[in-house]
Amino acid sequence: MSFVRWALVCVPLIMLLGFLSGRSVPSGDQNLWYQALEKPAVTPPGWVFPVAWTTLYILLGLALAAILNARGARGRAAAVGLFAAQFALNLAWTPLFFGAHRVGAALLVITVMLLLAIATTVAFARIREAAAWMMVPYLVWLSFAAVLTWRIDQLNPDAETLVPSARTSQVIG
């Protein structure tokens, strides 16, 4: 029952933080700057991103809940710390890419995020194998997103100057 309690806290919290990050600036097809970018042919349609992120945030919340429920497990604090570090970068990526139009910096952030997510998955596997498996779709999606970001950076060397960056928040107002 303790896992269920952790899940009832972790899943909504991760989803809320992800939602707030995604709504902090216009993103996806709602972002005029993003619309103006040349994108790789493998870029999915806009509706895929909220579906994918909702699914991934649910899995991340469940994985974290499984680790938090593993009281007394060796490496638990380090695993949670790694999770928090990669998730903080996750939350920073959208405002950096869509708001500040810093594609190169966003590529660096997503690369570090992916490396930390891999380390998190390894740390989770040492505690609860199921938690590590719940991280795998996230690793795949981050890898794909990193490739998309890299290609957008290549295709748009002047991306930062296409249009003024969004400085206002969609969350309030």
C-alpha positions in Angstrom: 0.0 0.0 0.0 2.9 2.3 0.6 3.8 2.2 -3.2 0.3 3.4 -4.0 0.6 6.3 -1.6 3.9 7.3 -3.2 2.4 6.9 -6.6 -0.5 9.1 -5.7 2.0 11.9 -4.8 4.7 11.3 -7.4 2.6 10.9 -10.6 0.5 14.0 -10.2 3.5 16.1 -9.0 5.6 15.1 -12.0 2.7 15.7 -14.4 2.0 19.1 -12.8 5.6 20.2 -13.0 5.9 19.0 -16.6 2.7 20.8 -17.5 3.9 24.0 -15.9 7.2 23.8 -17.8 5.4 23.1 -21.0 3.0 26.0 -20.5 5.6 28.5 -19.3 6.2 29.6 -22.9 4.3 28.9 -26.1 5.5 25.6 -27.3 5.0 23.2 -30.2 2.7 24.4 -33.0 1.5 27.3 -30.8 5.0 28.8 -31.0 5.5 31.1 -34.1 9.3 30.8 -33.8 9.0 27.0 -33.8 6.7 27.1 -36.8 9.3 29.1 -38.7 12.1 26.6 -38.1 13.1 24.1 -40.7 12.5 20.7 -39.1 13.8 17.3 -40.0 11.6 15.0 -42.0 11.2 12.6 -38.9 9.6 15.4 -36.8 6.3 13.9 -35.5 3.1 15.8 -35.8 2.4 18.2 -33.0 -0.3 16.0 -31.3 2.3 13.3 -30.6 4.3 15.4 -28.1 1.6 15.9 -25.4 0.6 12.3 -25.7 4.2 11.1 -25.4 5.0 13.4 -22.5 1.9 12.5 -20.6 2.7 8.8 -20.9 6.3 9.4 -20.0 5.5 11.5 -16.9 3.2 8.9 -15.6 5.9 6.2 -16.0 8.5 8.6 -14.4 6.2 9.1 -11.5 5.6 5.4 -11.0 9.3 4.6 -11.3 10.2 7.3 -8.7 7.4 6.0 -6.4 8.9 2.5 -6.6 12.3 3.8 -5.5 10.9 6.0 -2.8 8.9 3.0 -1.5 12.2 1.0 -1.3 13.0 2.2 2.3 16.4 1.2 3.5 17.6 0.2 0.0 21.3 0.9 -0.7 21.8 3.7 -3.1 18.2 5.0 -2.7 19.3 8.6 -1.9 21.7 8.7 -4.8 19.1 7.3 -7.2 16.6 9.9 -6.1 19.2 12.6 -6.4 20.0 11.6 -10.0 16.3 11.5 -10.8 15.9 15.0 -9.4 18.9 16.3 -11.4 17.8 14.9 -14.7 14.2 16.0 -14.1 15.3 19.6 -13.3 17.0 19.7 -16.7 13.8 18.2 -18.2 11.8 21.1 -16.8 14.4 23.7 -18.0 14.5 22.4 -21.6 11.2 23.8 -22.9 11.7 27.4 -21.7 15.3 27.3 -23.0 14.3 25.9 -26.4 10.9 27.4 -27.1 11.2 30.6 -25.0 14.8 31.6 -25.3 15.3 30.0 -28.7 18.7 28.7 -27.6 18.8 25.6 -29.7 22.5 24.9 -29.1 22.1 25.3 -25.3 19.0 23.1 -25.4 21.0 20.4 -27.2 23.6 20.5 -24.5 20.9 20.4 -21.8 19.2 17.4 -23.4 22.5 15.6 -23.8 23.3 16.0 -20.1 19.7 15.1 -19.3 20.0 11.9 -21.3 23.3 11.0 -19.6 21.8 11.6 -16.1 18.6 9.7 -17.1 20.8 6.7 -18.1 22.7 6.9 -14.7 19.3 7.2 -13.0 18.0 4.1 -14.8 21.2 2.1 -13.8 20.7 3.3 -10.1 17.0 2.4 -10.2 17.9 -1.1 -11.6 20.1 -1.8 -8.6 17.1 -1.1 -6.3 14.0 -2.1 -8.2 14.3 -3.6 -11.7 10.7 -2.6 -12.6 11.5 1.0 -11.9 14.4 0.8 -14.4 12.2 -0.7 -17.0 9.7 2.1 -16.6 12.5 4.5 -17.4 13.3 2.8 -20.8 10.6 4.6 -22.9 11.9 7.9 -21.5 15.4 7.1 -22.5 14.2 6.2 -26.0 12.2 9.4 -26.3 15.0 11.6 -24.9 17.4 10.0 -27.5 14.9 10.8 -30.3 14.4 14.3 -29.0 18.1 14.9 -28.8 18.5 13.9 -32.4 15.6 16.2 -33.4 17.2 19.1 -31.5 20.6 18.4 -33.1 19.1 18.3 -36.6 17.1 21.5 -35.9 20.3 23.1 -34.7 22.0 22.0 -38.0 19.1 23.1 -40.2 18.7 26.5 -38.5 22.1 28.1 -37.7 20.3 31.5 -37.2 17.5 30.1 -35.0 18.0 32.6 -32.2 17.3 35.5 -34.5 14.2 34.3 -36.4 11.7 36.1 -34.2 11.8 37.8 -30.7 11.8 35.3 -27.9 8.7 34.8 -25.7 9.3 36.5 -22.4 5.8 36.2 -21.0 4.3 33.2 -19.2 1.2 31.4 -20.3 0.7 30.0 -16.8 -0.6 33.4 -15.5 -2.2 35.5 -18.0 
